[in-house]
């Protein structure tokens, strides 16, 4: 791919990998083994799949990576305000659903906090939240694979008289479209009486997106044509009790034996699984495929990422800090930058591809010593190389459903994947220009978009922030005028 034609920066040789490392690809799986720490460490040093790749990282590039990682962290003021607004919405929506008499099936609903914000890997601004609305399945379900383990048809094993029966088709199949449509109706009804704590803002339901399992809402200013401040995805999720067992395609659980241990793997397999109302991609789908459900492991991903260490003490104190989460945040930022720069060519790319490559890398590079905080630049380049290798081999197995390849031509076109390979390679060789700190302005903060007319009585924290900003702006203007007068 020509760099000038595509707008990708040409290589400058800012970093190099050894020839052996360039030819080596990251294995998708490791053989489970219970070993003593010394033997485990020795094998990690000798096994071809666990040898550290050697990177010649320039001091300038290393500094860029460190500065960018710090800049990705959420500001405390923004996080506090967003949490207050979103939590108020969530708590009142839950009260509304539990007291709703026109739809009893949703009365037992509970929320699961999942997604990047609650995993503490959200970047730039706390402006996106995911909420899984847990719905209890009253009886046993038959789970029929539709694509190899990620999408399913759900049928009740026997007729039921529970409130869920209004969402059943004639053949006892549970309709995903009916559940999602009802979720839209209930949230719209809820918003007719709900008021945001700040009178300057309002919630609005967005139009349904194709193949999306969520009801998406935007927090906007009360005036017309205002910019979105916060986006929230409310996803109805059917909970399948652990006693019923996981589907065959995922029954073995994720490959975390060497990393988190067999005990954690057993704990993961004892957790419930969830299905969200998402339709298979493609045309000319059968009727059962149009009512498909996708299996979700968001709650387990959160558990893994928040308890990510090979040793249980990882990140419990400053002396045991690792750089795992920082590496994921940097990769998310790079993917976001690539998508903004090449929206058409990389339309199929999403942050979950990076997250999947990250989980595979954690399972492969499982020792905490491999993720020392001071080794952030090298660790991130290793993770970036892993994603590039997956893309080059057109093989990115779903971490929980290994039979599903997220880079298969059916879901990620070959032309787009080839473009991604070249874009990642050229970003790496050019010294990651998309991660270089912008000058002179920093990434826009969420608080800059909030209404300035908020009273101290409604939001005292925000008023102090805005007062400070106005003061700084006034000093800047005064300084400029002084410089102009002296120059005359």
TAUR-V544294 format. One record per residue. N is the residue number from 1. RES is the residue in one letter. SS is DSSP state (@ for helix, = for strand, . for the rest). OMEGA is omega in degrees with one decimal (999 if undefined). Layout:
N/RES/SS/OMEGA + N/RES/SS/OMEGA
This chain:
1/X/./-178.9 + 2/X/./-177.2 + 3/X/@/-178.9 + 4/X/@/-179.4 + 5/X/@/-174.8 + 6/X/@/179.9 + 7/X/./178.5 + 8/X/./-177.5 + 9/X/./178.3 + 10/X/./-176.1 + 11/X/./177.4 + 12/X/./179.4 + 13/X/./-178.3 + 14/X/./177.9 + 15/X/=/-179.3 + 16/X/=/170.5 + 17/X/=/178.1 + 18/X/./-178.8 + 19/X/@/179.6 + 20/X/@/179.7 + 21/X/@/-178.7 + 22/X/@/-178.5 + 23/X/@/-174.5 + 24/X/./177.4 + 25/X/./-178.3 + 26/X/./178.2 + 27/X/./-177.9 + 28/X/./-174.4 + 29/X/./173.6 + 30/X/./177.5 + 31/X/./-179.3 + 32/X/./179.8 + 33/X/./174.7 + 34/X/./-174.2 + 35/X/./174.1 + 36/X/./-175.9 + 37/X/@/-177.9 + 38/X/@/179.0 + 39/X/@/-179.7 + 40/X/@/-180.0 + 41/X/@/179.1 + 42/X/@/178.9 + 43/X/@/178.0 + 44/X/@/179.6 + 45/X/@/-175.0 + 46/X/@/-176.1 + 47/X/./-178.0 + 48/X/@/-176.5 + 49/X/@/-175.0 + 50/X/@/178.9 + 51/X/./179.8 + 52/X/./172.4 + 53/X/./-177.0 + 54/X/./-179.8 + 55/X/=/172.8 + 56/X/=/-174.2 + 57/X/=/178.6 + 58/X/./179.6 + 59/X/@/-179.8 + 60/X/@/179.4 + 61/X/@/179.0 + 62/X/@/179.2 + 63/X/@/177.7 + 64/X/@/-178.6 + 65/X/@/-179.4 + 66/X/@/179.6 + 67/X/@/179.9 + 68/X/@/179.4 + 69/X/@/178.3 + 70/X/@/-176.9 + 71/X/@/-178.7 + 72/X/./-177.0 + 73/X/./-179.3 + 74/X/./175.7 + 75/X/./-175.7 + 76/X/@/-179.1 + 77/X/@/179.4 + 78/X/@/-176.9 + 79/X/@/-178.3 + 80/X/@/-178.6 + 81/X/@/-179.6 + 82/X/@/-179.4 + 83/X/@/179.7 + 84/X/@/-178.1 + 85/X/@/-176.4 + 86/X/@/179.8 + 87/X/@/177.9 + 88/X/@/177.3 + 89/X/@/-177.3 + 90/X/@/-177.1 + 91/X/@/-179.0 + 92/X/@/175.2 + 93/X/@/179.3 + 94/X/@/177.0 + 95/X/@/179.8 + 96/X/@/-178.3 + 97/X/@/-177.9 + 98/X/@/179.1 + 99/X/@/-177.4 + 100/X/./-178.2 + 101/X/./-176.4 + 102/X/./176.8 + 103/X/./-176.1 + 104/X/@/-176.6 + 105/X/@/-177.5 + 106/X/@/-176.5 + 107/X/./179.4 + 108/X/./-175.1 + 109/X/./173.4 + 110/X/=/-179.3 + 111/X/=/169.7 + 112/X/=/178.5 + 113/X/=/-179.2 + 114/X/=/177.1 + 115/X/./-171.5 + 116/X/./-179.1 + 117/X/./-177.4 + 118/X/./171.1 + 119/X/./-178.9 + 120/X/./174.0 + 121/X/./176.5 + 122/X/./-176.2 + 123/X/./174.7 + 124/X/./-174.7 + 125/X/./174.7 + 126/X/./-173.0 + 127/X/./177.9 + 128/X/=/-179.3 + 129/X/=/175.0 + 130/X/=/177.3 + 131/X/=/173.8 + 132/X/=/179.0 + 133/X/=/-174.8 + 134/X/=/179.0 + 135/X/=/-176.5 + 136/X/=/174.4 + 137/X/./-171.3 + 138/X/./-177.7 + 139/X/./-173.3 + 140/X/./179.1 + 141/X/=/168.1 + 142/X/=/-176.3 + 143/X/=/-177.0 + 144/X/=/-179.6 + 145/X/=/178.5 + 146/X/./-175.8 + 147/X/./-178.9 + 148/X/./172.7 + 149/X/./-179.0 + 150/X/./179.5 + 151/X/=/-173.5 + 152/X/=/164.4 + 153/X/=/-178.3 + 154/X/=/178.2 + 155/X/=/173.3 + 156/X/=/-177.6 + 157/X/./179.0 + 158/X/./178.3 + 159/X/./-178.3 + 160/X/./176.2 + 161/X/./179.9 + 162/X/./-178.1 + 163/X/@/-179.0 + 164/X/@/-175.0 + 165/X/@/179.2 + 166/X/@/179.2 + 167/X/@/-179.6 + 168/X/=/171.3 + 169/X/./-174.8 + 170/X/./-177.6 + 171/X/./-179.8 + 172/X/./176.3 + 173/X/=/-179.8 + 174/X/=/-175.1 + 175/X/./177.0 + 176/X/@/-178.5 + 177/X/@/178.8 + 178/X/@/178.7 + 179/X/@/-177.6 + 180/X/@/177.8 + 181/X/@/178.3 + 182/X/@/177.7 + 183/X/@/175.9 + 184/X/@/-177.4 + 185/X/@/-177.9 + 186/X/@/-179.1 + 187/X/@/176.4 + 188/X/@/178.3 + 189/X/@/179.0 + 190/X/@/-176.1 + 191/X/@/179.4 + 192/X/./-178.5 + 193/X/./-176.3 + 194/X/./176.7 + 195/X/./176.5 + 196/X/./179.6 + 197/X/./176.0 + 198/X/./-177.4 + 199/X/./-177.9 + 200/X/./-176.1 + 201/X/=/178.2 + 202/X/=/175.0 + 203/X/=/178.0 + 204/X/=/178.5 + 205/X/=/178.1 + 206/X/./175.0 + 207/X/./-179.1 + 208/X/./177.8 + 209/X/./179.0 + 210/X/./176.8 + 211/X/./177.9 + 212/X/./179.0 + 213/X/./-169.2 + 214/X/=/163.5 + 215/X/=/-175.0 + 216/X/=/178.3 + 217/X/=/177.2 + 218/X/=/172.2 + 219/X/=/-175.7 + 220/X/=/170.1 + 221/X/=/-175.7 + 222/X/./179.2 + 223/X/./-177.0 + 224/X/./176.1 + 225/X/./179.1 + 226/X/./178.8 + 227/X/./178.4 + 228/X/=/177.1 + 229/X/=/-178.7 + 230/X/=/174.0 + 231/X/=/-179.9 + 232/X/=/174.3 + 233/X/=/174.8 + 234/X/=/-173.8 + 235/X/=/173.1 + 236/X/=/-175.6 + 237/X/=/177.6 + 238/X/=/179.1 + 239/X/=/175.2 + 240/X/=/-175.2 + 241/X/./-179.4 + 242/X/@/-179.4 + 243/X/@/178.4 + 244/X/@/178.6 + 245/X/./177.6 + 246/X/./174.6 + 247/X/./-174.2 + 248/X/@/-175.3 + 249/X/@/-177.3 + 250/X/@/-171.2 + 251/X/./-178.2 + 252/X/./179.9 + 253/X/./-177.9 + 254/X/./-178.3 + 255/X/./-178.1 + 256/X/./-174.6 + 257/X/./-178.0 + 258/X/./-175.3 + 259/X/./-177.8 + 260/X/./178.0 + 261/X/./-177.8 + 262/X/@/-179.4 + 263/X/@/178.3 + 264/X/@/178.6 + 265/X/@/177.3 + 266/X/@/177.3 + 267/X/@/179.0 + 268/X/@/-178.1 + 269/X/@/178.2 + 270/X/./179.9 + 271/X/./175.1 + 272/X/./173.7 + 273/X/=/-176.5 + 274/X/=/175.6 + 275/X/=/179.2 + 276/X/=/-173.7 + 277/X/./-179.0 + 278/X/./-177.7 + 279/X/./173.8 + 280/X/./174.8 + 281/X/./176.6 + 282/X/./178.3 + 283/X/./177.2 + 284/X/./179.4 + 285/X/./173.9 + 286/X/./-179.1 + 287/X/@/179.7 + 288/X/@/178.5 + 289/X/@/178.3 + 290/X/@/179.4 + 291/X/./-174.4 + 292/X/./176.0 + 293/X/=/176.9 + 294/X/=/178.3 + 295/X/=/-176.9 + 296/X/=/177.2 + 297/X/./-176.4 + 298/X/@/-178.7 + 299/X/@/178.9 + 300/X/@/176.1 + 301/X/@/177.7 + 302/X/@/179.7 + 303/X/@/-178.1 + 304/X/@/-174.0 + 305/X/@/178.5 + 306/X/@/176.4 + 307/X/./-163.4 + 308/X/./-170.3 + 309/X/./171.5 + 310/X/./173.0 + 311/X/./-173.5 + 312/X/./-177.3 + 313/X/./-176.4 + 314/X/./177.5 + 315/X/./174.9 + 316/X/./177.5 + 317/X/./-179.1 + 318/X/@/-178.3 + 319/X/@/-178.3 + 320/X/@/-178.7 + 321/X/./174.4 + 322/X/=/-177.1 + 323/X/./-177.1 + 324/X/@/-176.5 + 325/X/@/178.0 + 326/X/@/179.2 + 327/X/@/178.6 + 328/X/@/179.8 + 329/X/@/177.3 + 330/X/@/179.3 + 331/X/@/176.3 + 332/X/@/179.8 + 333/X/@/179.1 + 334/X/@/178.0 + 335/X/@/178.6 + 336/X/@/178.3 + 337/X/@/178.3 + 338/X/@/-179.8 + 339/X/@/177.5 + 340/X/@/-178.0 + 341/X/@/-179.1 + 342/X/./-174.1 + 343/X/./-178.8 + 344/X/./-176.6 + 345/X/./-176.3 + 346/X/./179.5 + 347/X/./-176.4 + 348/X/./179.7 + 349/X/./176.4 + 350/X/./-177.1 + 351/X/@/-178.8 + 352/X/@/174.4 + 353/X/@/176.8 + 354/X/@/179.4 + 355/X/@/179.0 + 356/X/@/176.5 + 357/X/@/178.3 + 358/X/@/-179.6 + 359/X/@/176.3 + 360/X/@/-179.5 + 361/X/@/177.1 + 362/X/@/179.6 + 363/X/@/-179.1 + 364/X/@/178.1 + 365/X/./-165.6 + 366/X/./-178.4 + 367/X/./179.0 + 368/X/@/-179.4 + 369/X/@/178.7 + 370/X/@/-177.1 + 371/X/@/179.4 + 372/X/=/-174.2 + 373/X/@/-177.0 + 374/X/@/179.9 + 375/X/@/-177.1 + 376/X/@/-178.5 + 377/X/@/-179.2 + 378/X/@/-179.9 + 379/X/@/178.9 + 380/X/@/178.6 + 381/X/@/175.3 + 382/X/@/179.2 + 383/X/@/177.6 + 384/X/@/177.3 + 385/X/@/178.4 + 386/X/@/177.5 + 387/X/@/178.9 + 388/X/@/178.9 + 389/X/@/177.3 + 390/X/@/-179.7 + 391/X/@/-179.4 + 392/X/@/179.5 + 393/X/./-177.6 + 394/X/./-176.0 + 395/X/./175.1 + 396/X/./-178.5 + 397/X/=/171.7 + 398/X/./-172.4 + 399/X/./-178.5 + 400/X/./179.7 + 401/X/./-172.6 + 402/X/./179.1 + 403/X/./179.4 + 404/X/./-179.6 + 405/X/=/-178.0 + 406/X/./176.6 + 407/X/./177.8 + 408/X/./-179.0 + 409/X/./-178.3 + 410/X/./-177.3 + 411/X/./180.0 + 412/X/./-175.1 + 413/X/./-177.5 + 414/X/@/-179.2 + 415/X/@/178.9 + 416/X/@/-179.7 + 417/X/@/176.9 + 418/X/@/176.6 + 419/X/@/179.0 + 420/X/@/179.5 + 421/X/@/-178.0 + 422/X/@/179.3 + 423/X/@/178.5 + 424/X/@/-179.3 + 425/X/@/-177.4 + 426/X/@/173.5 + 427/X/@/-179.4 + 428/X/@/-177.0 + 429/X/@/-178.5 + 430/X/./179.6 + 431/X/./175.1 + 432/X/./-179.2 + 433/X/@/-179.8 + 434/X/@/178.5 + 435/X/@/179.5 + 436/X/./-176.7 + 437/X/./177.7 + 438/X/./179.6 + 439/X/./-4.5 + 440/X/./-173.1 + 441/X/./176.3 + 442/X/./179.3 + 443/X/./-176.6 + 444/X/./179.6 + 445/X/./177.5 + 446/X/@/-176.1 + 447/X/@/178.9 + 448/X/@/-178.0 + 449/X/@/-175.3 + 450/X/./-177.1 + 451/X/./-178.2 + 452/X/./-176.2 + 453/X/./178.8 + 454/X/./179.9 + 455/X/./178.9 + 456/X/./-179.8 + 457/X/./-177.8 + 458/X/./-176.0 + 459/X/./-174.8 + 460/X/@/-178.0 + 461/X/@/-177.3 + 462/X/@/-179.2 + 463/X/@/179.6 + 464/X/@/178.1 + 465/X/@/-178.8 + 466/X/@/177.3 + 467/X/@/178.7 + 468/X/@/180.0 + 469/X/@/179.7 + 470/X/@/-179.7 + 471/X/@/179.4 + 472/X/@/179.6 + 473/X/@/178.9 + 474/X/@/177.1 + 475/X/@/-178.7 + 476/X/@/178.7 + 477/X/@/179.7 + 478/X/@/179.0 + 479/X/@/179.4 + 480/X/@/179.3 + 481/X/@/178.6 + 482/X/@/-179.8 + 483/X/@/-179.7 + 484/X/@/-178.5 + 485/X/@/-179.4 + 486/X/@/-178.5 + 487/X/@/-176.9 + 488/X/./999
